[in-house]
Amino acid sequence: MATHIAPCSSSSSLSFSSDFNVCNTRKCCFSKWVSQVRPRIHARNYFQIKSSNGHPLNAVSMQDGTDGSPLAKGIKPKEDQAFFDFSDPKEAQSTLSITVVGASGDLAKKKIFPALFALYYEDCLPDNFMVFGYARTNLTDEELRNMISGTLTCRIDKRENCEDKMEQFLKRCFYHSGQYNSEEHFAELDSKLKEKEAGKLSNRLFYLSIPPNIFVDVVRCASLKASSENGWTRVIVEKPFGRDSESSAELTRCLKQYLAEDQIFRIDHYLGKELVENLSVLRFSNLVFEPLWSRNYIRNVQFIFSEDFGTEGRGGYFDNYGIIRDIMQNHLLQILALFAMETPVSLDAEDVRNEKVKVLRSMKPLQLEDVIVGQYKGHNKGGRTYPGYTVDPTVPNNSLTPTFAAAALFINNARWDGVPFLMKAGKALHTKRAEIRVQFRHVPGNLYKRNFGTDLDKATNELVLRVQPDEAIYLKINNKVPGLGMRLDRSDLNLLYRARYPREIPDAYERLLLDAIAGERRLFIRSDELDAAWSLFTPLLKELEERKIAPELYPYGSRGPVGAHYLAAKYNVRWGDLSGEDL
């Protein structure tokens, strides 16, 4: 059943209170993790009343058009605005309240609470912080603590004080039960928050770990009854951000009746992955790569996502969205934009996001002839029976929802004209992986052409960034096999993270939560960026659904539908993950 976003009223005059850009000295964790991506945060002992992206509160961001939120109009900064001197201990005291809305759900239990504990364990949270869970389930504080304690682990370095830190963290966790559309219940939450904040400067972060059809209700109630009165209030919104251009635009319009754009943190956890973060570092801080990053040297780029399991309990949710909306339109397209963007002016969030938007606007909408869709069917393997997608009791028997999709996209600009960007994403495939593969052009007039026979693809250099599992960066090169003859071999120059960096890599949610607390928006999705992304996929999605295109069936545990290979061959490309030569 499709998710509908009810039309929202524009009559409300209340909103979340204004953001304050607090520029006090951060803990060592902040300087270790995020100092290089915080160009706006200066070491000074005062701050001016501003929004959290550093602009005056009455400024309307040029990229967002006219913002109708109450915060974006009617507030005029004065030249004699107050400054708070952080050399005064009284002014320096503030609290951070993190409210996880939907606290009893799987995402909260498996990802959000463990990420918050990991940040606390690493001393990355301020001294005065608390965590509130909010959901309809009736729980006490102690029951919430018991529920989440089983998912908390001291996985980083396995240090000795794990149990002590866990106990201290749980003492900071509280719970309030209420309806998502009840202003009264959010007013009760506000009273509890104020009691814990004890009159200090209060900064509040709401994490919406709930279905998208109740986003607006929660934001409305929180804005009217539970926003901070003297600090900043920010809201993290989980995908999906609508089902198409129209529903996404309506969701954004409704949210902006209660929030300014710089208060909305649209999270795509793939942007917090270590290898995705390293993508721009690899390109912009290594002279050897940047000159090659264009159509002159790159033959094609592949973005591959595969899971070795099916829907398994999520069939009801997944059938409403499908693999294109669930993975390609957000995760893979966001990585593509980061990969293909021009060098930004700086690492400031707006500079980076401006370049990503330019890439998306340079792309033509997907055509049906450049897309293959598939759906996994039941399969017997090794004496075990694997069920098909429509066998799931939560999935309609006649469902045409794709569990696999492959697509060819093109960027119409001077750097990338004519280069196919291939995406492939699927469930119930032969392996679990997420990677970026950059296949370079053949060497012109290759002196060793005859040593490779007729298969010149074996002589092609390939750069691979493996996002998961076993994070790695490796470059496939050609070299001579030792000996008296002239026999060539393909080898890897590699960076295996588990070998080079034995310490476990932080989870993506840890990085993104830390960024939201710090007001850093670089890894979050801006509204015009979201509009541009949906404009590429909406015509295709409508055509698939209106024409009832039947997906090609493929066996559970296979490499996907055969049509994906024909799509790649159409552009003289071979999928890099099928060579069998990977690390």
N, C-alpha and C positions, 0 to 999 in steps of 0.2 A: 504494500500500500504506500502510495507516494506521500512524502512529507510536505505538508502545506504550511506556509507561514501566513498567519492571519493578518489582515490589514491592521496597521497600528495607528493609534490616535496620535495626532500632533499637538494636542491641546496642553500637554503637560508643560509646566514652566519650571519644574524642578529638575535637577540633574546632579550628576556626581560633582563633587567639589573639585576645584582646580588643582592641577598638579604643581608640586613644588620641586624644583631641581636641586636636590640636596647634594652639595658638593663637598661634604666633609671628608676627612681622611678615612679611607676604607681599611678594612682588615687586610692582613697579609694575603688572604685567599683571593681577594679581589685584585690585588696587584699582581699576583701570580697568574691568575686565570684570564683576567679581562683587561688589564691595563692597556694592552696594545689595540684593543678595539673600543676604547672609551675616549676618543679624541676630544669629546665635548666636556668631559669631567675634569675640571682643573683643580689643583691643590690650592684652595683658598679657604678662608675662614668665615665666609658669609655666603648667603645666597639671596637671589632676588626672586620675587614671586613670578614664576614662569610655568609654562607647560613643560612636561618632562622631555620634550625634544629640543628645548632651549628657546622656543619662539614665544613671543608675548601671547597672552591668552586670547586676545581678540583677533589674532592673525588667522586667516583662513588659508590653509595650505593650497598652493596653486595646483598641486596634482589631484586634489580631491574635489575641485569645483566648489560650489557653494555648499557649505556645511550648515545644515539647519539646526544643529544641536544648540541648546541654550548656552553651553560653554563657549561656543564659537562666536557669539555675538553679544553685544551689550556690555562688554567688560573692557574698560579703557585703562591701560596702565598709566600710572602717574609717575612723573619724574622723581617725586619724593617718596616713592614706595619704600616700605620698611625693609631693612636688611637685618638679618639675624646673625649675630656674632657668635660663631661656634667656639670662640675662646672662653665664652661663658658656659660653664657646665650645665646650667639650667636650660639654656637654649639648645644645647647639643643633645639633650635627652629626647628620644622619640621612640615610638613603638612600631613594629611591623606585624600586622595581622594578616594571615593567609587563610582565606575561607575556601575550602574545597566543596563546591556545590555538586552534589551527586556522590557524596563520600562513601556510600555503601556499594557503589558500582565496581566492576572489575578494573577499569582503568585507574581509578583512585587507589585501590588496594595494591595493584601490581606495579604501578608506575609512579604515581604522584607522591604518595606518602613515602615510599622508599627513596625517591629522589630528594625529597625535603630532608629526610634523615641523613642521607649522604652529604648534603650541603652542611647540615649541622655538625656532622661528624668531622668534616674538614674545616670547621670554624669559618664557614663562609656566610653565615647568617648573623645579623646584628644581635647584641646582647639581649635586647628587649623584643623578643618575637614570640608569637603564639600561633597555633594552627587550630582552626575550627573546622569541623566537618558539619555539613548541612545536607540533609536528605529527608525524605518522607518516612523512612524507617524509624521506628521508635527505638532509640538506643540511649544508654547513659554514657557519661564520659568514660567510665571504666570499661563498658562493653565496646566502645570504639577502640580504646587502647588495646584490648585483647584481640580485636578483629585485625588490626593492622600490625600488631607486634610480630605475627608469624611471617610477614613479608619483609621485615626489616633485617638487613644483613650488614655486617661490617666487612664488606667484600674488599674494600680498598686497604691493602697492606695488612689486613687481619691483625690490627694492633690490639694490645692487651686490654685497653680500657673499653672494650666494645660494650659489655653489659652495662657499665656505668653510664656511658653516653646514651645508650638506648633508653635506660630508665629516666634519665634527665629529659630526653626528647619527649617521651610519652607523657611526662608530667606537664608538658606545654601543649598537649593536644586535648581539645574539648569538643563537645558535640551539641548541636541544637537540631531538634526535629521540627520540620515544618513543611508546608505545601510550597511548591515553587511559584505559585501565582498569588500568594497571600502577603499583602503588605503588612498585615498585623504580625505575622510570624517573623518577617524580616525586621520589623521594629523590635521584636523581642531579641533577635540576634544582635541588633545594634546596642541594646541595653547591656547584653553580656559582654560585647566587645568593649564598650566604654568602661565597664567595671574592671576589666583586665588592663585596659590602657591607663587607668588611674590619672586621667587629666593630662597626660603627656601628648606631645605632637603625634598624631596617629596617621600612619600610612597603611592603606588597606589594599590587598590584592585578592581578587576573586577569581578562582579557577572554575570554569564551567565545564564540568565533566558529566554532561547531560545530553540527551537527544536534542537536535537542532530545533525541533518544533516548540521547545519551551525556553529557548535562549531569551527571546524578547520579554517574556513574562518575568524571568529572573532578573534581567537587567532593569526592567521597570521598577520592580519591587525594591531591589537593592539601591537603585539611584534615589528613590523617594524616601527610603527609610533607613538605609544602612551605609550610606557613603560617609567618607571622612569629612569632618567639619573644618579641620585645620591643617590637613596634609594632603597627600595625593591619594587617588583611588584609581586602580587599573583593573582591567578585566581580561583574562586569557580565555579565548574562544577556541574550542576544538573543532576540527573539520568533522563533517562536511559543511562547507559554507554554501548551502543551497544545492540544487540539482541541475541548474542551468543558469543562463545569464539573467533571466527574469527573476527567478526565486532568489538568486544571490543578491541582485540589486535591491529587491524588496527587503531582504534581511538586513543589508547594510543601511538602508534608509530608516528602518525601524530602530536599529541600534543607535543610529546617530541622533535620534530624538532624545536620547538620554546620555549619550557619551560623545565626547569629542574624538576625532580620529586618532589622536595621539594617546588616548586611553585604551584603545582597542588593540589587543595583542592576538592576532590570528596565528595560531600555532600550527606549524607543520613540523613534526618532530624529526623528519629526515634532514631538515636544515641544521639540526643540532648534532648530526652524526660527525664523528671525528674526521673521516675522509672527505666529507662534503665541505667541512670547515677548511681542510687542507687544500682543497681544490684551487682556491684563489691564491693561497700562499705558494703553491707549486708553480703556478703560472706567472704571478707578478713579482716573485722574489728570486726567480732563477732565470738568468739571461738565456740559457740554452733553450727554454721552451717558448717564451713569448714571441720571438721572430717566426716560429713554426706554426703559431696558432691562427691559421687562416686557410682559405681555400687553396692557396698556392702549394701547401704541403700536406694538408689533411684530406684524405679521400672520403672518409665517412666517420661518423661518431655514433656509438651505440649506447643506449641506456637500458639496462637489463635488470628486471626484478622477477624473481621466481620464488615460490614457496612450495615445499614438498608435502603440503597437507591441504585438505579442502576447507570448506566453510566450517564444518564440525561445530555446530551449535550457534553459529552466527548467520545461518542461512536466511532468517527472516530479515535481518538488517541488510545483509549483502544483496539480496535479491532486489531490494529497492534502489540500489545504486550501481552495482556491477563493477567490474575491474577497471573500466575506463575512468569512472568518477572516483573510485576508491584509491587508485594508485597513479594513473597516468596524468590526469588533469592537475594533480597537486604535486605529489612527491617527484615524479620524473620530470615534469615540466619545470618545476622550481630548480632542479639540478641543471637542466638544460639552460635555463636563463643565466644561472651563475657561470656555467661553463663558457657560454658564447658572448657574454657582455663585454663591452669595451672597458678599458681601464677607467675606473671611477676617479673623480677628482680627489677623493679622500676615502677613508674607511668610515666616514660618517654615514649613519643609517640612510639618510635621504639620498646621499650621493650614490650609494650602492643600489638602492631600490630604484632610483631614476634610471640607471643603466639597465637593470633587469626589465623594466617596463618597456624601454626602447626595443629590446630584443623581442619581446612578446608582440609588440605592435608591428614589428617588421615581418612577422610570420603570417602566411596565408592560412585561412581556416582549413581544417582537415577535410579531404574529399573521401567519399566512400571507396573509390578505387585504390586509395592508398592505405586502406585499413583491412585487417583480417581479424575476425572475432571467432572465438572458440568456446567450447563448454566441455568439461571433463565428464567422461562416462565411467561406469563401473569396470573393474579390471581385476583379474586373478593373477597373482604373482607370488611365487615362492610359497604356494599353499595357503596364501592369505587372500581374502576377498576385500577389495577396496570399493566402497559404494560410489555410485555416480552422483552428480550434483542434485538431480531432481529426486533422488531417493531420500534426501534430507526431508524429514516431516514438516519442517518450517518453510519449505520451498514448494511452490505450485508445480504440479506434475508437467504442465505444458510450458514451463518457464523458458524464455529465450534470453535470459540475462547472461551476458558473456562472463566466463571465469578466466578468459585469456583474450588478450588483444595485442596486435602488433601494428605499428603505424610508421609511416615515413613522413617527416615534417621538413620544411625548408624555410630558411631565413633569407628574406630578400634584402640583403644589404651588401656593401662592397666587400666585407670580410668573408662572408659565408655563402655568397651566391652560388647555387648549384650543388652545394654539399648536402647529401642526405643525412638527416638526423633520425636514426631509427630507434624506436621505442618498442620494448617487448615486456609484457607483464602477465603473469599467470599464476593460478593456484593449481595444486595437485600435479606439479611437474616433477622431474627426476631429481632435482636438487634444490637447495635453498641458497639463494645468492642475491646480491644487489651490487652492481658494478657499472663503471663507465669504461668503455673501450674506445680508444682513439686509433683508427687505422690510417697510417700515413700512405702517401702515394708511392708508386714504384719508382725506383731509382732510374732516371733517364739514361739510356745507353749503358745499362749495367754490364760491366765487364765479365761478371760471373753468372750471367743469365743462363748459360748452358748447364751450369752446375745445379740449377734448380729444376731443370726439365721444363715441362709445359705449365706447371702450376706456379705462376709467378706470385700468387698470394702468400706462398711460403717464404718469399723473400721480402715481404712487407713488414716494416717496423710497426709495432703496436704498443701503445701505452695503455696500461690497465690500472684503474683505481678500484680496488675491491672494497666496497663500503661495508659489507658483511657477508658471511662471517669471516673471522681471521683477517682483519684489516691488513691491507698490503698495497703497495705501489710497485709495479714492475714494468720494465721496458724490454720488449722482445727485440733482440738484435741478431744479426748474422755474424758468424765467426768461423774461422778455420779449425777443423778438428786436428789435434796434434798428430803428426805423422809425416811420412814422406810424400804422400799423395796430396791432392787438392780436393779434399772433401769438406763441404760446408755444413754447418749445423746452426740451429736456431737456439739461442740461449737467452737467459733472463738476467738483467741487472735489477736486483730487487731490494725493496725495503719491506721486510716483514715486521709488522709492529710488535708481535709477540716476542720476537728475538731482539729487536732493537730497544723496545720499551717494555720491559717485563711487567711493569706496574699496570694493573687493569685500567682500561680506558673508561672514563666517566660515562654514564648513560646520557643520551641526548636530552632527556627531560631535565637533568641536573643543569646543563648549560643554559637551556632555554628559561628555566625558572630563575636562575641567577640573573640572566639578562633582563627579564621582566622586572625583577626587583630593582635592578640598577637603572631601569628606564632605557635600556639599549634595544633599539627596534630593528637592527640590521637583519636579524634572522627571522623576523616576523613579516607577514604579508600585508601590504598596504591595499586600500580599497581599489585604487585604479589598477593595481597589479592583478588583483582578483578579477576585475572586470575584463581585462585583456586576456587572461587565461581562459575564462569561460567563453569568450567570443571565438576562440579557436576550436572548441569542442562542441558547443551547443548545436550548430547546424548538423554535425555528424550524428550526435545523440538523437536528435529529433528524427532524422532520416532513418536511423536504425529502428527506432520504435514505431514510427508511422508505417514503414514498409514491412515491419515484422521480419527483419532479416534473421534467418535461422543460423545460429553459430555452428561452425564446423566441430564435430565431436572428436575428442582425442582421449586415449586411455589414461586413467589415473596413473601417475608415475612415469609418464612418457615425456618426450621433449616438446610436446605441444602439437598443434595442427600442422599438417604439411603446408597449408597455405602460407604460413609465415616464411617458409624457405623460398617460395615463389615470389613473395613480396620483396624479399631482400635481393633475389636474383634479378628482379625487374630493374634494379638500380646498380647491378653489377657488384653486389655486396654479398659477403658470406658472414653469417653470424659468428662472432668471435668465440662465443662460449661453447661451440660445438666441435672445436678442433681437437679436444682431448689433450692439449699441451699445457694446460694451466698448472700453476703452482698448487 
